[in-house]
Amino acid sequence: MATIVEMLKRVESFDPVQATGEAMEQHKKEILDVNRHQLYEQGIGSDGKPLPAYKSDRYAKQKLAQRGKSIVDIFKSGRLQKEMELFIMDNEYEITSFADYTRAVAYYRPTIFGLTEDGKREAWNIVSGDVADKLAEQMQVK
């Protein structure tokens, strides 16, 4: 049985940022899927606002016919979405894509990568169980 002082030392040595980063590494695919859903199903950027309209009316009409929705979804071949990657650095994260046209797309729509506030909550729900498990392990209660 641990004393209160021993338990306090265990809590103080727990690094929630590190634990969250490790959990995010374990759940990259699911977190990227949150960003993909924002783009494809909702047509919103990381700021929660609709993505800027397509420059060409002809292309916008073609997308409407293709999807039955008139949202800007940044989906043509799916390559940008397939090549998305999540990078975790200390207490920050970045989402980008390795598709060769990523820079051009991001120039016109700089908020395509990243999570909205709702997306961040969804990502937290994905990783929070792992973070809680790490804390329990640190506290030696698991």
Rosetta blueprint (number, residue, H / E / L):
1 M L
2 A L
3 T L
4 I H
5 V H
6 E H
7 M H
8 L H
9 K H
10 R H
11 V H
12 E H
13 S L
14 F L
15 D L
16 P H
17 V H
18 Q H
19 A H
20 T H
21 G H
22 E H
23 A H
24 M H
25 E H
26 Q H
27 H L
28 K H
29 K H
30 E H
31 I H
32 L H
33 D H
34 V H
35 N H
36 R H
37 H H
38 Q H
39 L H
40 Y H
41 E H
42 Q H
43 G L
44 I E
45 G L
46 S L
47 D L
48 G L
49 K L
50 P E
51 L L
52 P L
53 A L
54 Y L
55 K L
56 S L
57 D H
58 R H
59 Y H
60 A H
61 K H
62 Q H
63 K H
64 L H
65 A H
66 Q H
67 R H
68 G L
69 K L
70 S L
71 I L
72 V L
73 D L
74 I L
75 F L
76 K L
77 S L
78 G L
79 R H
80 L H
81 Q H
82 K H
83 E L
84 M E
85 E E
86 L E
87 F E
88 I E
89 M E
90 D L
91 N L
92 E E
93 Y E
94 E E
95 I E
96 T E
97 S E
98 F L
99 A L
100 D L
101 Y L
102 T H
103 R H
104 A H
105 V H
106 A H
107 Y H
108 Y H
109 R L
110 P L
111 T L
112 I L
113 F L
114 G L
115 L L
116 T L
117 E H
118 D H
119 G H
120 K H
121 R H
122 E H
123 A H
124 W H
125 N H
126 I H
127 V H
128 S H
129 G H
130 D H
131 V H
132 A H
133 D H
134 K H
135 L H
136 A H
137 E H
138 Q H
139 M H
140 Q L
141 V L
142 K L
